[in-house]
Amino acid sequence: MLCEISSTMKKLHVILHAV
């Protein structure tokens, strides 16, 4: 579960930076 959350957070971080 923690791994999944970390992956999601990383994706969100990348998306936020891309915008």
Steps between C-alpha positions, in 0.01 A plus 500: 500500500776743592678423175182571305447831678862600438461422131180702478660794681796491263264502202308794644825684566615449141163609362497810720847594384413432137203738513 
